[in-house]
Amino acid sequence: MQGMTLRFVASAITKCSRYGIGLLLASCTATAKVEPRAIQIQQAWQLQPGDTIGGHRVIAGLGDVSIELNGDWVYAPFDGRVQPAQAEDECVMFSSPQIPAYLVRLCGLSRPQLGEVRQGEAIGSAQNLGFATLRRLPDGKWAMVEPSNQLIEQTLRKP
């Protein structure tokens, strides 16, 4: 775990050094607010990630693949952007220009890294991860689709 902490610190220093020493304090001491991603999902189910039932928090729902990670890290499968999911407090949306018709919804992450990410960069860790893939439909809504095993593996393994 200590190795991952050092990697996060190194990653932050690398990101900050991109902006030069003059912007170091301005760009690295305050985290920019990342706006939530609002989407309309074609399918509607009663229970959604973030809901509570029987005094327990729902971390995944119909259409999600639930993966027991036991605190392991989740990585950006491509260069892209991580945004909070507006409708689900427990989830983030990953989007990438490399897969523009798709979104990846990740639920159950601890302290997710929001904003722009590079392929292979840690997004967060989870005990249990809810993984869903959504495809944009012609009417602008999103539909849950089965994720490819390759996409899931890219998200779970550092390249």
RASUL-V983708 format. One record per backbone hydrogen bond with DSSP energy under -1.0 kcal/mol. CO is the residue of the C=O (numbers start at 1). NH is the residue of the N-H. Records with the same first field share a line. If there is no record, write none. Layout:
CO=NH / NH
This chain:
1=5
2=6
3=7
4=8
5=9
6=10
7=11
8=12
9=13
10=14
11=15
12=16
13=17
14=18
16=19
23=27
24=28
25=29
37=86
40=142
48=51
51=58
53=56
56=53
58=50
61=64
65=131
67=129
69=72
72=126
74=123 / 124
76=120
80=117
81=95
82=115
83=93
84=37
88=91
90=108
91=85
92=106
93=83
94=104
95=81
96=99
99=102
101=136
103=134
104=94
105=132
106=92
107=130
115=82
117=80
118=121
121=76
123=113
124=74
125=110
126=71
127=69 / 70
129=67
130=107
131=65
132=105
133=145
134=103
135=143
137=140
141=137
142=42
143=135
148=152
149=153
150=154
151=155
152=156
153=157
155=75
